[in-house]
């Protein structure tokens, strides 16, 4: 696991090479083995210096998340002891009096980077694929093995350096080797084949400095200067700060700005960025060993906070499960895709075409006439051109990708496709017609998928001669950027069709969730419930700004009213009309299916007002603002600006109603109601992510709640500074 | 309870708080000594009858540090038995010092005490004393710290004031201050600052811009827009505490906010026996005072609840007050107070305020109390109230009654 060897020059090499794994990770086994090796190297008098490296393509990928997720955090003292082990071990070799070199051959993330930071010199191979960073924050944690202390001490924390430090620690950005070198995280970059040679050469070159007396406790009088970190040297000052002092004008300004920035970006929803900033602030005023204790205390507080566990469960395990097709029925051969057909060359159809060709699939793009089909092909060209412009795609490759798109009005061209995705208007008759036309050309095994956002699949499949091959593939707009695809099982859809549809979603590198059939499926019901609760509160007189801001403060990336604007009020109207037509008396407004909000005779009135509002919007041609009072004003230079500044009526201002405890409580209660709407949605999302079609049933069983799950389900990877509910990433 | 009387109130003129301000060359100790000497000399005080000196100072570091009140007492050649204490209640420090001095007298523990304050903002800039509030992430974030200018703009937005409203208020403040100076209304209190040879350094408030009009103010850019909207984005911090405010309208600037100035003030307070012993006639009685905490992010709403608290305790109504002095930290603070308590503008800051004359943080509270007393005497009115908004979300109010 950890290979330890000493050569004739007295240079020890500690080589990480965990058997049976593609990457090295920090888990209980490897930590114990490494601790043994490190201790041996420090204790062995023959050893003059140590090289730390890896036998894999990457260096060390970080800590084992299972270990973190399964930690019993009830006893804070015990957790502190457990999670300060790494710090103590790193500190032991950092202050062991011998020079250590990290020979970083590839990716070093999280604890894998911290292990290097405790070495006295860091050399990296010029490996373009290598990622260097501290991504802990993205999972609600902080680098708990000295990272929050060594990085700012290394880089400094004046205004100029704070940006770099916060990129690494607070944004959790992965750096390339060159970026890491430029920021000062690593000292040298050398060709991969020279890595170990150079590491040994550094160790064999005697220091030009005289031996020094380090500042660590009980330090000997004279230690090889190469084996003393900057922060262990007498007279060390935090770079970038006058006198190394946080309580200097520059230090104060940096923290005042950083506090506001973190607060503004996280809206105080994420505890980790704040904890990291506190580690820096408190730690940089302390001697190194006391600072490490502060780091551990904050680390444990995050580990004990449900947010981190939710983030790990959702953003790591849940997402990984979904991407690994955990819901794929077994025993079905993997289907590769070389050619598909898309019916409807509008915005959605063209978007699906773009992601398909980008992932190596030929596309037959069909619309009712050649001009309409060509327009869709032009969309693909435009999207590819954007990539070219940004330098992400070569011109010749762009031409080759575009050549994969055949735009036509001729259904006969569908010959030889493995799947057809229908993306025409949300109208049952049109959908039935194109289904028939396409199936006339398709083979018996080919899949017919509908990109409907609301119409039940079972009903649409009635137009099909092969309903077992009929499935829902619900994409989100813009397709190029939205990572989620909702897969809907009709009553007659076969397991084989599901398996093969999942293979397609994986091929185009999207994240699938699998749900059973119902009106609005899963995502539209969640989003619908969210939006309708927002509108309901607006109708009840809660200020529009309060509704949207409160939603964001509850962790939602976009408020329900803004979201309604973005998906277009017009579309909501069409969906409501179609639902009413289909269901007649059984129709209930979205979000009230379970009887929520019913009773007290208010629901009827709300519905009436809601319908009036929608009708007025349509009559006024204003799909995105209420007439008169107005929900959003797109004319004010910004896209989404609420019309009425403070959201309070003049009478409220005069009497300060919003400041009166009663009024405030009332608003909060309403806002919480939005949260209550979100919560079942979140639970359902969580359940659906892990259990697919049984999601609805498992809804009530899911105890843990996580607002972050919604973020995953509707928008894939989230994270600090990347709000993305139905938003492009 | 022993009655506490105001026997005298003095202040220095306010110098521009910049390197080219007339009082920049004067040390803060010297400013405080000027006020203490004036109280001593004008009243031919036996200073050994004064028990304590309480001075407000908001940045008590550097040459304002180490208990400047004691240093000033000794330097002003008060009896060595007169102790000194420096206090900090941010912008209301000067009034708080008066209240504490009065409390000593009312409780019977002191016969007389001086309350006042000093601030040389040109020499010790605002914020020099640091503090965890804005800097420590574990404090700043849960408290939703925003700079005071953001709070002022938030206050204006939330309560519906426009740029024209705040600018119009500022123009009026300048007009009133000019008229008051022209008519000599401040003569009774203002003592010139002199050098060691007795040569006058400054005898008038030099921050005033009496030619200010709506047009000249209109050319000023809002001062806090950048802080709020760009990096680092304090508006998004404020939104977390005030989600009902969709966006903050930035409208405060140097012309409708209080001026940064240097100055000092002192108010002599004593019981009846103290007056008799020194042959002094009380000018006013301190009816009561109250302090209160308010929401810290909007920060500047404290005056109204502190006034309500005090009126309630004294069994009074706003209409019982003849004149109000509310520190003009920002125009919106005064507009909101008048809106909330339904106070007519002709009872409020009738001789202008800090927008025109400046706000030497530690001293202002004592200064406006003196202004209030002078105006009650000049107009023959009976009852006045002085109040200030305070950093961190507080308010202090004091009611005096002319004798």
Interface residues (C-beta under 8 A of the other chain):
Chain A: X246 X247 X252 X255 X256 X257 X258 X259 X260 X261 X262 X263 X264 X265 X267 X268 X274 X277 X278 X281 X282 X543 X544 X545 X546 X549 X550 X553 X641 X642 X644 X645 X646 X647 X648 X650 X653 X654 X656 X658 X667 X671
Chain B: X127 X130 X134 X135 X136 X137 X138 X140 X141 X142 X144 X145 X146 X157 X158 X159 X160 X231 X232 X233 X234 X235 X236 X237 X239 X240 X243 X244 X245 X246 X247 X249 X339 X340
